[in-house]
Amino acid sequence: MLDITAKQPARRRLIIRGGLAILWIGLGVILFLLYRGHTVLVDNRPVETPSLRAPDLITVSIDGGAGLEFLRGDRDRFAVTGSRHRIRVESGGGAQPFEQQFTLPVKDDMYLLSIPKMLNRIEPFVEVFKIAPEPPRDAEEELPDNDETGILGEP
C-alpha cells in the first residue's frame, strides 16, 4: 500500500527549492541591471557636422562625483555604474551650471558623450564608442625563419 503522506513533504521541498532558485536568478538579474558598469568618455572637442564650438574651460562631474576640468579639445573617462546618470557642466564667469540626465543601454561597455552636442541639445549626444580593431599582421612578419635565429643548433 502507498503512503500518500510520504510524497507530500518531498513535493513541498521540491516546490520550495524551485521557488528559491527562481528568486536567486531574479535577484541576480536585478543586481546586474542596477550595478552594471560602463565607461563614459566625455568629449569636449568641436563637432564638425553642425559646426559647434566646444567651450573653452569647463568642469564636468557625473552623478555628483569629483569634477574634472576640461579645456577645448580634451577627452577623459568616467567609470559609472547603473543605467541612469546625471551630468553637471559648470563654466566660468558665474554662468548657471548645466545639468542633464541621460540613460545608457545595458548591452555596450563604452560610450562617448559629446559636451558641445549636449549643451546645444542635439540628439544623440551619447553614442556607443567602438575601438577600431588592429589590422592583422602577416604570418611571415611574426615568426622569423629558423636559419636566422640559430635555434636548430647550427653554428
N, C-alpha and C positions, 0 to 999 in steps of 0.2 A: 504494500500500500504506500502511495506517495504522500509525503508530508508537505503540505502547502505552506506551512509557516516557515519551513527552511528556505524556500525560494524568495520570500518577501524581503528579508534583510539583504540578500545578495542583489536583488533588483534595486532596492533603495540605495545600496552602496554604489552600484553602477551609475545610477542617475546623479548622485551627489558628485562622483568623480567626473562625470561628463560635464556637469554644470561648472565645476571648478576649472576644468580645462578651458571651457569657453570663456569664463571670467578672466583667466590669465591671458588668453590670446587677445581678448578685447582690451584689457589693461595695457598690454604691450603695444597695440595699435594706437591707442590714445596717447601714450607716452612718446611714441615715435613721432606722431603728428605735432605734439606740443613742443618737443625739445629737439627737433631735427635741426642740425647745424648747417649754416650757409656761410659763404664768404661773399661780402658785398664790396666790390671795387667802386669807390666813389671817385668820379672823374670830373675834374674842373678844367677840361680842355674845350676850346671853342668848337661849336658844331657848324659844319660847313653847309649842310642842306638848307636850313632857313637862315644861314649866316648870323648865328647868335654868338655874341661875345661873352666870354666867361668872366666872372667877377675877378677883381684884382687880388683881394685878400679877404678870406672868409674863415670862419671857424665852424666846423661841422661836428655834430655829435649824433649818434644813433642810440635810441632807447635810453636816453638820459646818461649815457656813459661819458667818458672823458672826451673832451672836444679836441680835434686836431685842426691845426691851421693849414690852409691850402692857399697857395699862390696860383695865379693863372697858369694852366698847363700841368698842374700837379695831379697825381693819382695815388691813392692809398687804399688800404683794405681794412675792413672791419669784419670781425668774426661775430656772427649773431646766431641766436637760437630761436626757434619758432618760426611762424609764418607772417605774423603781423608786427610791423615796426613803425616807429615814429622817428623822423629825421628832423633835426633843427639846424638851420643855417643862420649864422649871425655874421653880419658885415659891419665894418667900422663906420664911424660917423654918426652913431646914435640912431641908426635906422632900426625899425621894428624887425625882430627876428622872424624868419620864415619857417613855419612848421608844416610838415606834410606827413600823412600816414600812407604806408604802402604795404602790399601783401606780396610775399614770394611764394611761388608754387613749390610743392614738395619735391618734384622729380629731379631738378638740377642742383648742382653744388655751388656754382659760382655765378654771380650776377654783376652787371655793370650798371651803375646809377649815374646818369648824366645830370650834373648840377645846373648847367645852362638850360637844358630842356625842362627840368623840374621847376625852376624859377619862372620860366615863361609858360608854364602849364601846357607843355607839348607832350602828348602821349605817344608812345610809351617812353617814359623816362627811365624805366628799369628794363634791361634786356639780358638775355642769357649770354654769358661770356664763355666762348669756346676757345680753347687753346689749340693753335694750329699744330697738327702732328709734324714731327720731324721727317724729312724725306728719307726713304730707305737708302742705305749705303750699298754699294756694290760688294758682292761677296769677295771679289778679288782684292779690294782695298782693305778689308777687315783682317784677313789672315795672310801673313807673309808665307812665302814658299819655304819649304824645309831646307833648301840649299842655302838660303840667306841667313837662317838662324843657326845652322850647325847643330841641330838637335839630334840628328842621327849618328853622331859620333865621328863625323868626318873631320879630318884635321884642317 
